[in-house]
Amino acid sequence: MLCVSPAFIQGCARSVLQTYPASDQEIEAALAAFSRYQTISEQVCACCLDAEADAALAVSGWFSEHTGKLSGYLQAMKPGFIRFVALNPLGQPLFIFVTDGTMFKSLNVFEEKAYVGSVHSKTYKKFAPSGFEPQFSFYWLTGMLRPGDIRIQAVMRDMEQGKFWLQIRHANAKTDSMILFDARQLVVLRHVLRDEEGKHLFDILYTDHQQLPGMAGKNVESEPGVMSGSSPVKGLCRVPASITAFANADSEKIEIKLYAFLEDAYFSAEDFTLDIPDNFEQLFVK
């Protein structure tokens, strides 16, 4: 059942989400486009991502702001596998982070220290936004919606033509999301995760989408819910090359720029393991 939310939905420190009522015809068109988007994301888009990356973290407080920047490469695989390697100008590793969505390891090469622990540990949660689901990291990174029973609670127009705000909730979730969806390009442009009181937990912007090939052998015409007359699926999967996340009332900001995507990237779970050198001090976080 769909309902129309108020024209303005408040955030905490982020800009107000400005929405407008959608007509029945617009709602029907938006839902049809969203269904096509889900079909492509779940059944056609490849499992993996491999690209060079620039990452920047900014943390601001009352009296100061701390920033850090790293460049290297980023690899990811559904549902929660991530590997990030930061390199120095000579191409040597400075920092390595690996997770399978359950456990993580990180190496500080300069300090010769290794950190190991659960993604549900208090230490890890200090660096992850409230509400972030590490077991679905691939989906947060690529702007796709994690699998599961998604209930669309409302559809509203954005100020820009062809874009809609979808209020969605996964079954049994304590949070809901406001999704800015481009019904023409079939991509998510913004994802605002909110708690039960409507407070913004974190806000992710996805821009500069790049076309990547889908899984070999897939064809759009063979997929239910996708318009006929389309060419083979190659090029229909769009991945954001720029991801900007805000959290903790905008005091924390993470920017990731991806480029030089490798086509047909494919990994296995073994590619997301990390051996710790014998001379490294191991620290187990709690």
C-alpha positions in Angstrom: 0.0 0.0 0.0 1.4 3.4 -1.0 0.9 6.6 0.9 2.1 10.1 0.2 4.5 11.5 2.8 4.7 15.2 3.6 6.2 17.4 1.0 9.3 18.0 3.1 11.1 15.3 5.0 13.5 16.6 7.6 17.0 15.3 8.1 19.3 16.0 11.0 22.2 18.1 9.6 21.9 17.2 5.9 19.8 19.2 3.5 16.1 18.8 3.5 14.7 16.2 1.1 12.3 18.2 -1.1 9.6 16.0 -2.6 6.3 16.6 -4.5 3.2 14.4 -4.8 3.2 12.0 -7.7 0.2 11.2 -9.9 -1.1 7.6 -10.2 0.4 7.4 -13.6 3.8 8.6 -12.4 3.8 6.2 -9.5 3.0 3.3 -11.9 5.8 4.3 -14.2 8.3 4.7 -11.3 7.4 1.3 -9.9 7.8 -0.4 -13.3 11.2 1.2 -13.8 12.2 0.2 -10.3 11.2 -3.4 -11.0 13.4 -3.4 -14.1 16.3 -1.9 -12.1 15.9 -4.7 -9.5 15.9 -7.4 -12.2 19.1 -6.0 -13.7 20.8 -5.6 -10.4 19.9 -9.1 -9.1 20.0 -11.2 -12.2 22.2 -9.5 -14.7 24.9 -7.3 -13.1 28.2 -9.1 -12.4 29.1 -10.3 -8.9 32.4 -8.4 -8.6 34.1 -5.0 -8.9 37.7 -4.2 -9.6 39.0 -0.7 -9.9 41.6 1.8 -9.0 40.5 4.0 -6.1 41.1 7.3 -4.3 39.7 7.5 -0.8 39.4 10.5 1.5 38.1 10.6 5.0 37.2 13.9 6.8 36.2 14.1 10.5 35.3 17.5 11.8 34.8 18.5 15.4 34.1 21.7 17.4 37.7 23.0 17.0 39.4 21.1 14.3 39.1 18.9 11.2 41.1 15.8 10.4 41.5 14.5 6.9 43.3 11.6 5.3 43.7 10.5 1.7 44.8 7.2 0.2 45.1 5.9 -3.3 45.3 2.3 -4.5 42.8 -0.2 -5.7 39.5 -1.6 -4.5 38.0 -5.1 -5.1 34.6 -6.2 -4.1 32.3 -9.2 -4.4 28.7 -9.9 -3.4 27.5 -9.8 -0.7 30.1 -8.3 1.7 33.6 -9.0 0.4 35.9 -6.0 0.2 39.6 -5.6 -0.3 41.3 -2.2 -0.4 45.0 -1.8 -0.8 46.6 1.7 -0.5 49.8 2.2 -2.4 52.7 4.6 -2.2 54.0 6.5 -5.3 56.3 3.5 -6.0 53.4 1.1 -6.1 54.2 -0.5 -2.7 51.4 -1.3 -0.2 51.0 1.1 2.7 47.8 -0.2 4.1 45.6 -3.2 3.4 42.0 -3.8 4.5 40.1 -7.1 3.8 36.7 -8.3 5.0 34.3 -11.1 4.1 31.4 -9.3 5.7 31.9 -11.1 9.0 35.5 -10.7 10.0 38.1 -8.1 9.0 41.9 -7.8 8.9 43.9 -4.6 8.3 47.6 -4.2 7.9 49.6 -1.0 8.7 52.7 -1.8 6.8 54.7 1.2 8.1 54.0 0.3 11.7 54.1 -3.4 11.1 50.9 -4.0 12.9 47.9 -6.1 12.0 44.4 -5.6 13.4 42.0 -8.6 13.4 38.4 -8.8 14.6 34.7 -9.0 14.0 32.8 -6.4 12.0 30.3 -6.4 14.9 33.0 -5.5 17.4 32.8 -2.2 19.3 36.1 -1.1 17.7 34.9 -1.6 14.2 31.6 0.1 14.9 33.4 3.2 15.9 34.5 3.6 12.3 31.3 2.5 10.6 28.1 4.6 10.4 25.2 3.5 12.6 22.9 1.2 10.6 25.6 0.2 8.2 25.4 -3.5 7.3 29.0 -4.8 6.7 27.6 -8.1 5.4 26.2 -6.2 2.5 29.1 -3.9 1.8 29.1 -4.6 -1.9 25.6 -3.2 -2.3 26.4 -0.1 -0.3 29.5 0.5 -2.5 27.8 0.0 -5.8 24.6 1.8 -5.1 22.5 -1.3 -5.4 19.9 -2.4 -2.8 20.7 -5.5 -0.8 18.6 -8.6 -1.5 15.5 -9.3 0.6 11.8 -8.5 0.8 11.6 -4.8 -0.1 8.4 -3.0 0.7 7.8 0.3 -1.1 5.9 2.5 1.3 5.6 5.7 -0.8 6.6 7.2 -4.1 7.1 10.9 -4.5 8.5 13.1 -7.3 11.8 14.9 -7.1 12.1 18.4 -8.4 14.1 17.1 -11.4 12.1 15.4 -14.2 12.3 11.7 -14.3 13.6 11.3 -10.7 11.6 9.9 -7.8 12.0 9.5 -4.1 11.0 6.0 -3.0 10.5 5.3 0.7 11.4 1.6 1.3 11.8 -0.8 4.1 13.2 -4.3 4.2 11.1 -6.8 6.0 11.8 -7.0 9.8 14.2 -4.0 9.5 14.2 -1.3 12.2 15.3 1.3 9.7 13.8 2.6 6.5 15.4 4.3 3.5 14.7 7.3 1.2 16.0 6.4 -2.2 16.5 8.9 -5.0 15.9 6.9 -8.1 16.5 7.9 -11.7 13.7 6.1 -13.6 15.3 6.8 -17.0 18.9 5.7 -16.3 17.8 3.0 -13.8 20.2 4.0 -11.1 20.1 5.0 -7.4 21.5 8.5 -7.0 21.1 8.9 -3.2 20.4 6.6 -0.3 19.4 8.1 3.1 19.1 5.5 5.9 16.8 6.6 8.8 16.0 5.2 12.2 12.5 4.5 13.6 12.2 8.2 14.5 13.1 9.4 11.0 16.6 10.6 12.1 19.3 10.3 9.4 21.8 7.6 10.2 23.9 8.2 7.1 23.5 9.6 3.7 25.2 8.3 0.5 25.4 10.1 -2.8 26.2 8.2 -6.0 27.3 10.0 -9.1 29.3 9.6 -12.3 27.8 6.2 -13.2 29.9 4.0 -15.5 28.5 1.3 -17.7 29.9 -2.1 -17.0 29.2 -5.4 -18.7 26.7 -7.8 -17.1 27.1 -11.5 -16.7 27.9 -13.4 -19.9 25.0 -15.0 -21.7 22.4 -12.7 -20.2 20.0 -10.9 -22.5 17.6 -8.2 -21.4 14.7 -9.6 -23.5 14.9 -12.9 -21.6 14.5 -11.2 -18.2 11.0 -10.8 -16.7 9.9 -7.2 -16.2 12.4 -5.8 -18.7 11.2 -4.0 -21.8 11.5 -6.0 -25.0 13.5 -4.9 -28.1 16.7 -4.4 -26.1 20.1 -5.4 -27.2 22.3 -7.9 -25.1 22.7 -6.8 -21.6 26.3 -5.6 -21.9 26.5 -2.0 -20.8 23.2 -1.9 -18.8 24.8 -2.3 -15.4 25.8 1.1 -14.2 28.1 1.5 -11.2 28.9 4.9 -9.5 32.5 6.1 -10.0 32.0 8.6 -7.2 30.6 7.7 -3.8 30.2 10.3 -1.0 28.9 9.2 2.4 27.9 11.5 5.4 27.4 10.3 8.9 27.2 11.4 12.5 25.3 14.6 11.8 27.7 15.3 8.9 30.8 15.4 11.1 32.1 12.4 9.2 32.5 12.3 5.4 34.0 9.6 3.2 34.7 10.1 -0.5 35.6 7.3 -2.8 36.6 7.9 -6.5 36.8 4.8 -8.7 38.4 4.7 -12.1 40.1 2.3 -14.5 37.4 -0.3 -14.0 38.4 -3.8 -15.1 35.7 -5.5 -17.2 34.6 -9.0 -16.4 36.1 -9.0 -12.9 35.6 -12.2 -11.1 36.7 -13.3 -7.6 36.3 -16.1 -5.1 36.3 -16.0 -1.3 40.0 -17.0 -1.4 40.8 -13.7 -3.0 39.7 -11.9 0.2 42.0 -13.7 2.6 45.1 -12.0 4.0 48.2 -13.6 5.4 49.9 -11.7 8.2 53.7 -11.5 8.0 55.5 -13.1 10.9 57.2 -9.9 11.9 53.9 -8.0 12.3 52.4 -7.4 15.8 48.8 -8.9 15.8 46.2 -7.0 17.7 42.7 -8.6 18.2 40.0 -5.9 18.6 36.9 -6.3 20.7 
